[in-house]
Amino acid sequence: SLCEKYFKGLFDFPVGMKEGMRKKPAPDAVLQVLEHFGAAREDAVFIGDSDVDVQTALNAHLTCVGVHGASATGRCWKTPVQRLLWMTRKRC
């Protein structure tokens, strides 16, 4: 796998696309990670840089943190503050 090839030993529980798992913004992968570690939603945050990441966090009922970057729709924030303000309006 790509994770094994390029990131061996860096992740405790890598989760990626596989048969039977819906892709983001479905919360499947996020919920699998929470279950694996026995973590409660209120003890976790979802960090992302796209509209899809925000929706994934909302679908998983997690607090989300946006990082500066471009979204899948091509929207780009010039500063981290712009991104945070956008996410606040999205009610993350």
C-alpha positions as CSV (number, residue, x, y, z in Angstrom):
1,S,0.0,0.0,0.0
2,L,1.0,3.6,-0.4
3,C,1.0,4.2,3.3
4,E,3.3,1.2,3.9
5,K,5.6,2.3,1.1
6,Y,6.0,6.0,1.9
7,F,5.0,6.4,5.5
8,K,6.0,3.1,7.2
9,G,5.9,3.4,11.0
10,L,4.5,7.0,11.0
11,F,0.8,6.1,11.7
12,D,-0.6,3.9,14.4
13,F,-3.8,3.0,12.5
14,P,-3.9,4.2,8.8
15,V,-7.3,4.1,7.2
16,G,-7.9,4.7,3.5
17,M,-10.2,3.8,0.7
18,K,-11.2,0.2,0.6
19,E,-14.1,-1.8,-0.7
20,G,-17.2,-1.4,1.3
21,M,-16.2,1.9,2.9
22,R,-17.8,5.1,1.6
23,K,-15.5,8.0,0.8
24,K,-15.6,11.4,2.5
25,P,-17.8,13.2,3.4
26,A,-19.3,10.0,4.8
27,P,-17.9,9.5,8.3
28,D,-17.1,5.8,7.9
29,A,-13.3,6.1,8.1
30,V,-13.4,8.6,10.9
31,L,-15.7,6.4,13.0
32,Q,-13.5,3.4,12.3
33,V,-10.5,5.2,13.8
34,L,-12.5,6.4,16.8
35,E,-13.7,2.8,17.4
36,H,-10.2,1.4,17.0
37,F,-8.8,3.7,19.7
38,G,-11.8,3.6,21.9
39,A,-12.1,7.4,21.6
40,A,-15.3,9.3,22.2
41,R,-16.4,11.9,19.7
42,E,-16.2,14.7,22.3
43,D,-12.5,13.8,22.8
44,A,-11.5,14.1,19.2
45,V,-11.1,16.8,16.5
46,F,-11.1,16.5,12.8
47,I,-8.4,18.6,11.0
48,G,-8.9,19.4,7.3
49,D,-8.3,21.9,4.6
50,S,-11.3,21.4,2.3
51,D,-15.1,21.7,2.1
52,V,-15.3,17.9,2.1
53,D,-13.3,17.7,5.3
54,V,-15.6,20.2,7.0
55,Q,-18.6,18.1,5.9
56,T,-16.9,14.9,7.0
57,A,-16.5,16.4,10.5
58,L,-20.1,17.5,10.6
59,N,-21.3,14.1,9.5
60,A,-19.2,12.4,12.2
61,H,-20.4,15.0,14.8
62,L,-16.9,16.0,15.5
63,T,-15.3,19.4,16.2
64,C,-13.3,20.4,13.2
65,V,-10.3,22.6,12.8
66,G,-9.5,24.1,9.4
67,V,-6.0,24.7,8.1
68,H,-5.0,27.1,5.4
69,G,-5.4,25.6,2.0
70,A,-7.6,25.2,-1.1
71,S,-10.8,23.3,-1.1
72,A,-12.0,20.8,-3.6
73,T,-14.2,23.5,-5.1
74,G,-11.1,25.6,-5.8
75,R,-11.9,28.2,-3.1
76,C,-8.7,29.4,-1.6
77,W,-8.3,31.3,1.6
78,K,-5.5,33.9,1.8
79,T,-5.1,33.7,5.5
80,P,-5.8,31.2,8.2
81,V,-8.3,33.7,9.8
82,Q,-10.3,33.7,6.6
83,R,-10.5,29.9,6.7
84,L,-11.5,30.0,10.4
85,L,-14.2,32.6,9.7
86,W,-15.6,30.5,6.9
87,M,-15.6,27.4,9.0
88,T,-17.4,29.2,11.8
89,R,-20.1,30.2,9.4
90,K,-20.4,26.5,8.5
91,R,-21.0,25.8,12.3
92,C,-18.2,23.3,12.8
